[in-house]
Amino acid sequence: MKMKMIHILSVAFIVSLLMIECDAQLDVCGKATRNTKIVGGQAATAGAWPWQVSLHRSRSHFCGGSLINNRWVLTAAHCFDDETTADLTVYLGRQTQQGTNANEVSITVSRIIKHPNYDSSSKNNDITLLQLASPVNFTDFISPVCLASSNSTFFNKTSSWVTGWGDTNTGVSLPSTQPLQEVQVPIVGNRQCKCLYSVSAITDNMICAGLLEGGKDSCQGDSGGPMVSKQGSVWIQSGIVSFGKGCALPNLPGVYARVSEYQNWINEKITTNQPGFITFTSNGTDGDLSISCAGVPAIPTTTAPTTTPVPPVVCGSASLNTRIGGSSSLVSPGIWPWMASLQFNGSHVCGGTLIAEQFVMSSASCFTSSNNASDWTVILGRLNQNGSNPNEVSIKVANLTISNVTGDNIAVLQLAVKPNLTNFIQPICVDLGGNTFSANTQCWVAGWSSGAGGVNQALQEFKASIVDCVNSSNSICTSSLNLQQGDQGGPLMCKQGLSWIHAAVLTLQTSISNSSSNTSSSNSTASSRALRQDVQAFTKTSSFASFLTSVVGAFPPKVTSPTSAPTTSTQTTSNGSQISSSLSFTLSVLSLAAFQIFLQGIN
């Protein structure tokens, strides 16, 4: 009896080990042998996204979808007002909607299963399963995608790809001879997405993605298609194209059904040969947790108390900046953490400066094209206008207020949400009247000069020496600076003690001749107007002290000691790896060996 029981246990143990790899599609899903994508593009190559399907009625494409095993397709519920399978065809391995597709297969649908709690008005639970009438054979051009399991995490800025044959812009159809399109977009955290849409519009069953400055997005006709992210060598589907306001508009990312919320539902409907679910893990800290706005309160800290206090918000701290002197150069990350790029229609227009947690200051002359706050976006932590910026955050402008004084004016932009302060995003101290800048003080300016900064249009910096002004208490004068369009609105920065001080807002120079050396005091208040050919004058920030106080209210205090400066932030990355079938098998063998040793001990 003892030996018989041991034999039964051994068989059961072996069967359980074999079931680890046999109960799903983990050995085949998420593999795209013809996909070597690293950076973005437009037209996808054949076989790059082998799970992509095209859904047709009456011989016309109307939605996308993804193959999740050899009999099932995942798509959006809103694609199916008509739930009949008549005249419904699924195309797999398709590259173009018109012309020859040598690698494609077409299959009819035997069953449509919409989520029972789909809400057509809110698009909540926007998910549907299609059962194919016959199984499909996998090739390099047709294979299933892996699905994100219920415990997956997709932190803010996780790199993702969306594919489809949808419109290339609002109301602009993709020509039928053009191939499948692809676009790379970062994840936008749900808290930030709620702030951009509304609290009620975005649910936990949704996931958002897109560039906050606009320009890249899914569009009509892409509905039902997959959003995927790569972990190790495997592609995992995180979302299903669901809805958005317009296409690729600033501060309106695309909204997708969150696949990881539906693992149980999918497995309830597909009981055999179930899809491969894999946990996607984002490492680091989720920056979305620090986002707050009306209706989305800040998340209280729940971490265990430590002996190290959290540094208070201070101004003028740049822990990565050791500037004392030098000449103009390209800037490295974190040198000027208060620099802001003011964007109109997705393009840089002017510089600006973070002066408090939720306020940016710039020049009023930057807003001649529009003084409507909703038209503007502020990007903080940016280094390059072209290329990657892992430390940046893009925030919508909630309010825009312009001063009203004689001569030059400034603008204060209130951000829709407070950014998470890091070594790369910090406020500068504002001169409200208590600072003096004597002649020969070494100061700096920084900006994104038009046509400068190399191929990436990197932020540039220039040293500026303070010189005496002529009969003007409202002006601060510097040695001549070659300011260009794009530098306007940026700061003149001088260091006093441990803190960097915002002394003046930059505007473009008005060229005058040497004969202007006797400029009257009434003219000397004009921003960046030359007193001599080698001297420039800017209106002091302190001239706007009452206006700034009325708009901003309280300003953060200066740095009092090196320990009050921020510490290096942890950057959010998204990576991971999947245990291969061979490694899983090795672990299974080792486990079986250990179990056999245990049995020998019983004997």
C-alpha positions as CSV (number, residue, x, y, z in Angstrom):
1,M,0.0,0.0,0.0
2,K,2.8,2.4,0.9
3,M,4.6,1.8,-2.4
4,K,1.4,2.1,-4.4
5,M,0.6,5.4,-2.8
6,I,4.1,6.7,-3.5
7,H,3.7,5.6,-7.2
8,I,0.5,7.5,-7.4
9,L,2.0,10.6,-5.9
10,S,5.0,10.4,-8.3
11,V,2.7,10.3,-11.3
12,A,0.6,13.1,-10.0
13,F,3.7,15.2,-9.4
14,I,5.1,14.6,-12.9
15,V,1.7,15.5,-14.5
16,S,1.5,18.7,-12.5
17,L,5.0,19.7,-13.7
18,L,4.1,19.0,-17.3
19,M,0.9,21.1,-16.9
20,I,3.0,24.1,-16.0
21,E,4.0,24.6,-19.7
22,C,1.0,22.9,-21.4
23,D,-2.0,24.8,-20.0
24,A,-1.4,27.9,-22.2
25,Q,0.3,29.4,-25.2
26,L,3.4,30.6,-23.4
27,D,5.7,28.6,-25.7
28,V,4.4,30.3,-28.8
29,C,2.8,33.7,-27.9
30,G,4.4,37.0,-28.2
31,K,7.1,35.9,-30.7
32,A,7.7,38.1,-33.7
33,T,10.8,36.8,-35.5
34,R,10.6,39.5,-38.2
35,N,10.3,42.3,-35.7
36,T,13.5,44.1,-34.6
37,K,11.9,47.4,-33.6
38,I,13.9,49.7,-31.4
39,V,12.7,53.2,-32.5
40,G,9.5,54.4,-34.1
41,G,8.4,54.3,-37.7
42,Q,5.3,54.5,-39.8
43,A,4.8,51.6,-42.2
44,A,5.3,48.2,-40.5
45,T,7.2,45.5,-42.3
46,A,5.5,42.2,-43.2
47,G,5.4,39.9,-40.2
48,A,6.4,42.6,-37.7
49,W,3.1,42.2,-35.9
50,P,2.0,38.6,-36.7
51,W,-1.0,38.8,-34.3
52,Q,-2.6,41.8,-36.0
53,V,-6.0,41.0,-37.6
54,S,-8.3,43.0,-39.9
55,L,-12.0,42.6,-39.4
56,H,-14.2,43.0,-42.5
57,R,-17.9,43.3,-43.1
58,S,-19.1,43.6,-46.7
59,R,-15.5,43.4,-47.8
60,S,-14.5,46.5,-45.9
61,H,-12.2,46.9,-43.0
62,F,-13.9,48.3,-40.0
63,C,-11.8,47.4,-36.9
64,G,-8.6,45.7,-35.9
65,G,-8.0,42.9,-33.4
66,S,-5.3,40.5,-32.1
67,L,-4.9,36.7,-32.4
68,I,-4.5,35.2,-28.9
69,N,-4.5,31.5,-29.8
70,N,-5.3,29.4,-32.9
71,R,-9.1,29.8,-32.5
72,W,-9.7,33.2,-30.8
73,V,-9.3,36.9,-31.6
74,L,-9.5,39.7,-29.0
75,T,-11.0,43.0,-30.1
76,A,-13.2,45.9,-28.9
77,A,-16.9,45.7,-27.9
78,H,-17.8,49.0,-29.6
79,C,-16.9,47.4,-33.0
80,F,-20.0,45.3,-32.7
81,D,-23.3,47.1,-32.7
82,D,-24.4,44.2,-34.9
83,E,-23.5,41.0,-33.2
84,T,-24.4,38.7,-36.1
85,T,-21.5,36.7,-37.6
86,A,-23.0,36.9,-41.1
87,D,-20.6,38.6,-43.6
88,L,-17.9,38.9,-40.9
89,T,-14.4,37.8,-42.0
90,V,-11.1,37.9,-40.1
91,Y,-7.9,38.4,-42.1
92,L,-4.6,37.3,-40.6
93,G,-1.1,37.9,-42.0
94,R,-2.5,40.9,-44.0
95,Q,-0.2,43.8,-44.9
96,T,-2.3,46.0,-47.1
97,Q,-6.1,46.4,-47.5
98,Q,-5.8,46.4,-51.3
99,G,-3.5,44.4,-53.5
100,T,-1.6,41.1,-53.0
101,N,-1.0,39.7,-49.6
102,A,0.9,36.5,-50.1
103,N,1.0,35.6,-46.4
104,E,-2.6,36.2,-45.5
105,V,-5.4,33.8,-44.4
106,S,-9.1,34.6,-44.2
107,I,-11.4,32.9,-41.7
108,T,-15.1,33.3,-40.8
109,V,-16.4,33.8,-37.3
110,S,-18.6,31.3,-35.5
111,R,-19.3,33.2,-32.3
112,I,-19.1,36.8,-30.9
113,I,-18.8,37.2,-27.1
114,K,-19.1,40.8,-25.9
115,H,-18.4,41.6,-22.3
116,P,-21.7,41.5,-20.4
117,N,-20.9,44.8,-18.6
118,Y,-19.9,46.8,-21.7
119,D,-21.2,50.3,-21.4
120,S,-21.6,52.0,-24.9
121,S,-21.8,55.5,-23.4
122,S,-18.7,55.3,-21.2
123,K,-16.8,52.6,-23.2
124,N,-16.2,50.8,-19.9
125,N,-15.4,47.1,-20.4
126,D,-14.8,47.7,-24.1
127,I,-13.7,44.1,-24.9
128,T,-15.0,41.3,-27.1
129,L,-13.9,37.8,-28.1
130,L,-14.3,36.3,-31.5
131,Q,-14.2,32.5,-32.0
132,L,-12.9,31.5,-35.4
133,A,-14.8,29.0,-37.4
134,S,-11.7,26.9,-37.9
135,P,-8.2,26.8,-36.3
136,V,-5.4,28.8,-37.9
137,N,-1.9,27.4,-38.6
138,F,0.9,29.6,-37.1
139,T,3.6,31.0,-39.4
140,D,6.2,33.8,-39.2
141,F,3.4,36.0,-40.4
142,I,0.6,34.6,-38.2
143,S,1.0,33.9,-34.5
144,P,-0.6,34.9,-31.2
145,V,0.3,37.6,-28.9
146,C,0.8,37.1,-25.1
147,L,-1.6,38.9,-22.8
148,A,-0.9,40.9,-19.7
149,S,-1.8,39.0,-16.6
150,S,-3.9,40.5,-13.7
151,N,-0.9,41.4,-11.6
152,S,0.9,43.4,-14.3
153,T,2.1,46.9,-13.8
154,F,2.5,49.5,-16.6
155,F,4.1,52.6,-15.1
156,N,3.9,56.0,-16.6
157,K,6.1,56.3,-19.8
158,T,6.3,52.6,-20.4
159,S,7.2,52.2,-24.1
160,S,4.3,50.8,-26.1
161,W,3.4,50.1,-29.8
162,V,0.0,50.5,-31.4
163,T,-0.8,49.1,-34.9
164,G,-3.7,49.3,-37.3
165,W,-5.0,50.5,-40.7
166,G,-7.0,53.4,-39.2
167,D,-7.0,57.1,-40.2
168,T,-3.7,58.9,-40.3
169,N,-5.3,62.0,-38.9
170,T,-8.8,63.1,-37.9
171,G,-10.9,62.5,-41.1
172,V,-7.9,61.4,-43.2
173,S,-8.1,57.8,-44.3
174,L,-5.1,55.6,-44.8
175,P,-4.9,54.8,-48.6
176,S,-5.9,51.2,-49.1
177,T,-2.6,50.4,-50.9
178,Q,-0.6,51.5,-47.8
179,P,0.7,48.9,-45.4
180,L,-0.2,48.3,-41.8
181,Q,0.8,51.3,-39.7
182,E,2.7,51.3,-36.4
183,V,3.3,54.0,-33.8
184,Q,5.3,54.1,-30.6
185,V,3.6,55.8,-27.7
186,P,4.3,56.0,-23.9
187,I,1.9,54.9,-21.2
188,V,0.2,57.8,-19.4
189,G,-0.7,56.9,-15.9
190,N,-4.4,56.6,-15.0
191,R,-4.2,59.4,-12.4
192,Q,-2.8,61.8,-15.0
193,C,-5.2,60.6,-17.6
194,K,-8.1,61.3,-15.2
195,C,-6.8,64.9,-14.8
196,L,-6.7,65.3,-18.6
197,Y,-10.1,63.9,-19.4
198,S,-12.2,63.7,-16.2
199,V,-12.3,61.6,-13.1
200,S,-15.4,59.8,-14.3
201,A,-14.3,59.2,-17.8
202,I,-11.3,57.0,-17.0
203,T,-11.9,53.8,-15.0
204,D,-9.5,51.1,-13.7
205,N,-10.6,49.0,-16.7
206,M,-8.8,51.4,-19.0
207,I,-5.2,52.3,-19.7
208,C,-4.0,55.5,-21.5
209,A,-1.1,56.1,-23.9
210,G,0.2,58.9,-26.1
211,L,2.5,61.9,-26.3
212,L,1.2,64.7,-24.2
213,E,2.5,67.2,-26.8
214,G,0.4,65.3,-29.4
215,G,1.4,64.1,-32.8
216,K,1.2,60.3,-32.3
217,D,-1.9,58.3,-31.5
218,S,-4.3,55.6,-32.7
219,C,-7.3,56.9,-34.7
220,Q,-10.7,55.8,-36.2
221,G,-10.3,52.4,-37.9
222,D,-7.7,51.3,-35.4
223,S,-10.4,50.3,-32.9
224,G,-10.1,46.9,-31.4
225,G,-6.4,46.6,-32.4
226,P,-3.6,45.8,-29.9
227,M,-1.3,48.0,-27.8
228,V,1.8,45.9,-26.9
229,S,5.0,46.3,-24.9
230,K,8.1,44.2,-25.1
231,Q,9.5,42.4,-22.1
232,G,12.7,40.5,-22.7
233,S,12.1,38.8,-26.1
234,V,8.3,38.6,-25.7
235,W,5.5,41.0,-26.8
236,I,2.7,41.4,-24.3
237,Q,-0.6,43.1,-25.1
238,S,-1.6,45.7,-22.5
239,G,-4.5,47.4,-24.2
240,I,-7.2,47.3,-26.9
241,V,-7.8,50.5,-28.9
242,S,-11.0,52.0,-27.4
243,F,-11.6,55.7,-27.6
244,G,-10.2,59.3,-27.5
245,K,-11.0,62.9,-28.2
246,G,-9.9,63.5,-31.8
247,C,-6.6,62.0,-32.8
248,A,-3.1,62.9,-31.6
249,L,-4.2,66.1,-29.9
250,P,-2.1,67.6,-27.1
251,N,-3.0,66.5,-23.6
252,L,-5.6,64.0,-24.9
253,P,-3.9,60.6,-25.0
254,G,-5.6,57.5,-26.5
255,V,-7.7,55.4,-24.1
256,Y,-7.5,51.6,-24.3
257,A,-9.3,48.7,-22.6
258,R,-6.8,47.3,-19.9
259,V,-6.3,43.7,-20.9
260,S,-4.9,42.7,-17.5
261,E,-8.3,43.4,-15.9
262,Y,-9.9,40.6,-17.9
263,Q,-7.8,37.6,-17.4
264,N,-10.5,35.7,-15.4
265,W,-13.2,36.6,-17.9
266,I,-11.1,35.5,-20.9
267,N,-10.2,32.2,-19.2
268,E,-13.9,31.6,-18.4
269,K,-14.8,31.9,-22.0
270,I,-11.8,30.1,-23.5
271,T,-11.6,26.9,-21.5
272,T,-9.2,24.9,-23.7
273,N,-5.9,25.9,-25.2
274,Q,-6.1,29.1,-23.2
275,P,-4.2,32.2,-24.2
276,G,-0.7,32.9,-22.7
277,F,-0.9,35.3,-19.8
278,I,2.4,36.9,-18.6
279,T,3.0,39.3,-15.8
280,F,4.5,42.6,-17.2
281,T,6.5,44.2,-14.5
282,S,7.6,47.9,-14.4
283,N,10.6,48.5,-12.2
284,G,11.3,51.6,-10.2
285,T,8.8,54.1,-8.9
286,D,5.4,54.9,-10.5
287,G,5.6,58.7,-11.1
288,D,1.8,58.7,-11.7
289,L,1.3,58.3,-7.9
290,S,2.4,61.8,-7.3
291,I,-0.1,63.3,-9.8
292,S,-3.1,65.1,-8.3
293,C,-5.8,67.5,-9.4
294,A,-9.4,68.3,-8.6
295,G,-11.1,65.1,-7.9
296,V,-7.9,63.1,-7.9
297,P,-6.4,63.7,-4.4
298,A,-2.8,63.0,-3.7
299,I,-2.0,59.5,-2.4
300,P,-0.9,59.6,1.2
301,T,2.4,58.1,2.0
302,T,2.0,54.6,3.3
303,T,5.6,53.6,3.5
304,A,7.1,52.7,6.9
305,P,8.7,55.6,8.7
306,T,12.5,56.0,8.3
307,T,15.1,58.0,10.2
308,T,15.8,60.1,7.1
309,P,13.2,63.0,6.8
310,V,11.8,63.8,3.4
311,P,13.4,67.0,2.2
312,P,11.0,70.0,2.0
313,V,10.3,71.8,-1.2
314,V,12.9,74.5,-1.7
315,C,13.9,76.8,-4.5
316,G,17.1,77.4,-6.3
317,S,18.5,73.9,-5.7
318,A,20.3,72.2,-8.6
319,S,22.3,69.3,-7.1
320,L,23.7,68.3,-10.5
321,N,24.9,71.8,-11.3
322,T,28.5,72.8,-10.4
323,R,28.6,75.9,-12.6
324,I,31.0,78.6,-11.5
325,G,32.4,80.0,-14.7
326,G,33.1,78.9,-18.3
327,S,31.8,79.6,-21.8
328,S,28.7,78.7,-23.7
329,S,28.1,75.0,-24.1
330,L,25.4,72.3,-24.5
331,V,23.7,71.4,-21.3
332,S,23.7,68.0,-19.6
333,P,20.6,66.7,-17.8
334,G,19.6,68.3,-14.5
335,I,22.0,71.4,-14.8
336,W,19.1,73.8,-15.0
337,P,16.1,71.8,-13.5
338,W,13.7,74.7,-13.6
339,M,13.9,75.2,-17.4
340,A,10.6,74.8,-19.1
341,S,9.7,74.4,-22.8
342,L,6.5,76.2,-23.7
343,Q,4.7,74.3,-26.5
344,F,2.0,75.5,-28.9
345,N,0.5,72.9,-31.2
346,G,3.3,70.4,-30.3
347,S,6.1,72.8,-31.1
348,H,8.5,74.7,-28.9
349,V,7.8,78.5,-28.9
350,C,9.5,79.9,-25.9
351,G,11.5,79.1,-22.8
352,G,10.1,79.4,-19.3
353,T,11.0,78.8,-15.7
354,L,9.4,76.8,-12.9
355,I,9.0,79.3,-10.0
356,A,6.8,77.3,-7.7
357,E,5.4,73.8,-7.6
358,Q,2.5,74.6,-10.0
359,F,3.6,77.8,-11.7
360,V,5.9,78.7,-14.7
361,M,7.0,82.2,-15.6
362,S,7.8,83.4,-19.1
363,S,7.6,86.5,-21.3
364,A,4.2,88.0,-22.3
365,S,5.5,88.4,-25.8
366,C,5.5,84.6,-26.3
367,F,1.7,84.6,-26.4
368,T,0.9,86.7,-29.4
369,S,-0.3,83.6,-31.3
370,S,-2.7,82.6,-28.5
371,N,-3.4,83.6,-24.9
372,N,-5.8,80.7,-24.4
373,A,-4.4,78.5,-21.7
374,S,-5.8,75.3,-23.3
375,D,-3.7,75.8,-26.4
376,W,-0.4,75.5,-24.4
377,T,1.6,72.7,-22.9
378,V,4.6,72.9,-20.6
379,I,7.4,70.3,-20.7
380,L,9.6,70.1,-17.6
381,G,12.8,68.1,-17.3
382,R,13.5,68.4,-21.0
383,L,17.0,68.4,-22.5
384,N,16.5,67.8,-26.2
385,Q,13.8,69.2,-28.4
386,N,14.5,66.2,-30.7
387,G,15.3,62.7,-29.4
388,S,14.6,61.0,-26.1
389,N,14.1,62.7,-22.7
390,P,13.7,60.1,-20.0
391,N,13.4,62.7,-17.2
392,E,10.7,65.0,-18.7
393,V,7.1,65.4,-17.9
394,S,4.5,67.2,-20.0
395,I,1.7,69.1,-18.3
396,K,-1.3,70.9,-19.6
397,V,-1.7,74.6,-18.7
398,A,-4.8,75.4,-16.6
399,N,-4.6,79.2,-16.4
400,L,-2.5,81.9,-18.1
401,T,-2.2,85.3,-16.5
402,I,-0.3,88.3,-18.1
403,S,0.9,91.3,-16.2
404,N,-0.2,94.8,-17.1
405,V,2.5,97.3,-16.6
406,T,4.0,100.0,-18.8
407,G,6.7,98.5,-21.1
408,D,7.5,94.8,-20.8
409,N,5.3,92.3,-19.3
410,I,5.6,88.7,-18.0
411,A,3.2,85.7,-18.1
412,V,2.5,83.2,-15.4
413,L,1.2,79.8,-16.3
414,Q,-0.6,77.7,-13.8
415,L,-0.1,74.0,-14.5
416,A,-3.0,71.6,-14.4
417,V,-1.2,69.3,-12.0
418,K,1.9,69.5,-9.8
419,P,4.9,67.7,-11.2
420,N,6.9,65.2,-9.2
421,L,10.0,67.1,-8.2
422,T,13.3,65.3,-8.9
423,N,16.9,66.3,-9.6
424,F,15.7,67.2,-13.1
425,I,12.6,69.2,-12.1
426,Q,13.0,71.9,-9.4
427,P,11.7,75.5,-8.9
428,I,14.1,78.4,-9.0
429,C,14.1,81.2,-6.4
430,V,12.4,84.4,-7.6
431,D,13.9,87.8,-7.0
432,L,11.1,89.6,-5.2
433,G,13.2,92.6,-4.2
434,G,15.6,91.4,-1.6
435,N,18.6,90.6,-3.9
436,T,21.3,92.8,-5.3
437,F,23.5,91.8,-8.2
438,S,26.7,93.8,-8.3
439,A,28.8,94.5,-11.3
440,N,31.0,91.5,-12.5
441,T,28.7,88.9,-10.9
442,Q,28.8,85.8,-13.0
443,C,25.3,84.8,-14.1
444,W,23.9,82.4,-16.8
445,V,21.1,82.2,-19.3
446,A,19.8,79.1,-21.0
447,G,17.4,78.3,-23.8
448,W,16.6,76.4,-27.0
449,S,17.9,78.7,-29.6
450,S,16.4,78.3,-33.0
451,G,18.5,76.1,-35.3
452,A,21.1,75.5,-32.5
453,G,22.0,72.7,-30.2
454,G,22.9,70.2,-32.8
455,V,20.7,67.6,-34.4
456,N,18.8,67.1,-31.1
457,Q,18.3,70.8,-30.6
458,A,19.7,70.5,-27.1
459,L,19.3,73.1,-24.4
460,Q,22.2,75.6,-24.5
461,E,23.7,77.8,-21.8
462,F,25.6,81.1,-21.9
463,K,27.6,82.9,-19.3
464,A,26.6,86.5,-18.6
465,S,28.5,89.1,-16.5
466,I,26.5,91.7,-14.7
467,V,27.4,95.3,-15.7
468,D,26.2,98.7,-14.3
469,C,23.0,100.0,-15.8
470,V,22.4,103.7,-16.7
471,N,20.0,105.5,-14.4
472,S,17.4,102.7,-14.0
473,S,16.4,100.9,-10.8
474,N,14.1,98.5,-12.8
475,S,16.8,97.1,-15.0
476,I,19.6,94.6,-14.7
477,C,22.3,94.7,-17.3
478,T,24.6,92.1,-18.7
479,S,27.4,91.7,-21.2
480,S,26.0,91.2,-24.7
481,L,24.2,87.9,-25.4
482,N,23.4,86.5,-28.8
483,L,19.8,85.5,-28.0
484,Q,17.7,83.8,-30.6
485,Q,14.0,83.0,-31.1
486,G,13.4,80.1,-28.8
487,D,15.5,81.6,-26.0
488,Q,12.7,84.1,-25.3
489,G,10.9,83.7,-22.0
490,G,13.9,81.9,-20.4
491,P,15.7,83.1,-17.2
492,L,18.7,85.2,-16.3
493,M,20.1,83.1,-13.4
494,C,22.5,84.2,-10.7
495,K,23.7,82.2,-7.7
496,Q,23.7,83.6,-4.2
497,G,24.9,81.4,-1.5
498,L,23.4,77.9,-2.1
499,S,20.5,79.2,-4.2
500,W,20.0,80.1,-7.8
501,I,18.0,83.3,-8.3
502,H,15.8,84.3,-11.2
503,A,16.9,87.8,-11.9
504,A,15.1,88.6,-15.2
505,V,13.0,87.2,-18.0
506,L,14.7,87.1,-21.4
507,T,13.2,88.7,-24.5
508,L,14.9,89.2,-27.8
509,Q,17.5,92.0,-28.3
510,T,16.5,95.2,-30.2
511,S,19.5,96.1,-32.4
512,I,20.7,99.7,-32.1
513,S,23.9,101.5,-33.0
514,N,26.7,102.6,-30.7
515,S,25.2,106.1,-30.6
516,S,22.6,104.8,-28.3
517,S,25.0,104.7,-25.3
518,N,23.2,107.6,-23.8
519,T,19.8,105.9,-23.8
520,S,17.4,107.7,-21.4
521,S,16.2,106.0,-18.2
522,S,12.7,105.8,-19.6
523,N,13.9,103.6,-22.5
524,S,16.4,101.6,-20.4
525,T,13.6,99.5,-18.8
526,A,12.8,97.8,-22.1
527,S,13.8,94.1,-21.8
528,S,17.0,93.2,-23.6
529,R,17.3,96.7,-25.2
530,A,21.0,97.5,-25.7
531,L,22.5,100.5,-23.8
532,R,25.6,99.9,-25.8
533,Q,26.5,97.4,-28.5
534,D,28.2,95.2,-25.8
535,V,25.6,95.6,-23.1
536,Q,22.0,94.4,-22.7
537,A,19.3,95.4,-20.3
538,F,16.5,93.3,-18.9
539,T,13.6,94.3,-16.7
540,K,14.2,92.9,-13.2
541,T,11.9,90.2,-12.0
542,S,11.5,92.2,-8.8
543,S,9.6,94.8,-10.8
544,F,6.7,92.3,-11.0
545,A,6.8,91.3,-7.3
546,S,3.3,92.4,-6.4
547,F,1.8,90.8,-9.6
548,L,3.7,87.5,-8.9
549,T,2.6,87.4,-5.3
550,S,-1.0,88.0,-6.3
551,V,-1.0,85.2,-8.9
552,V,1.3,82.6,-7.3
553,G,0.8,83.3,-3.6
554,A,3.5,81.7,-1.5
555,F,6.9,80.8,-3.0
556,P,9.1,77.9,-1.8
557,P,12.0,79.0,0.6
558,K,15.6,79.1,-0.4
559,V,18.1,76.3,0.2
560,T,19.5,76.7,3.7
561,S,21.9,73.8,3.7
562,P,23.2,71.2,1.3
563,T,21.0,68.6,3.0
564,S,17.9,70.4,2.0
565,A,18.6,69.9,-1.6
566,P,16.7,67.0,-3.4
567,T,18.3,63.6,-3.7
568,T,18.7,61.7,-6.9
569,S,15.3,60.4,-8.1
570,T,14.7,56.9,-9.1
571,Q,13.9,56.8,-12.8
572,T,11.0,54.7,-14.0
573,T,11.9,51.9,-16.4
574,S,10.0,49.1,-17.8
575,N,11.8,45.9,-18.5
576,G,11.8,42.3,-17.4
577,S,12.3,38.8,-18.7
578,Q,10.4,35.7,-19.2
579,I,11.6,32.2,-18.0
580,S,12.2,30.3,-21.2
581,S,10.7,26.9,-21.8
582,S,14.1,25.2,-21.4
583,L,14.7,26.9,-18.1
584,S,11.3,26.0,-16.9
585,F,11.9,22.4,-17.9
586,T,15.3,22.4,-16.1
587,L,13.5,23.7,-12.9
588,S,10.9,21.0,-13.3
589,V,13.6,18.3,-13.6
590,L,15.4,19.6,-10.5
591,S,12.1,19.7,-8.6
592,L,11.4,16.1,-9.6
593,A,14.8,15.0,-8.6
594,A,14.3,16.6,-5.2
595,F,10.9,14.9,-4.8
596,Q,12.5,11.5,-5.7
597,I,15.1,12.0,-3.0
598,F,12.3,12.8,-0.6
599,L,10.6,9.5,-1.6
600,Q,13.8,7.6,-1.0
601,G,13.9,9.0,2.5
602,I,10.4,7.7,3.1
603,N,11.5,4.3,2.1
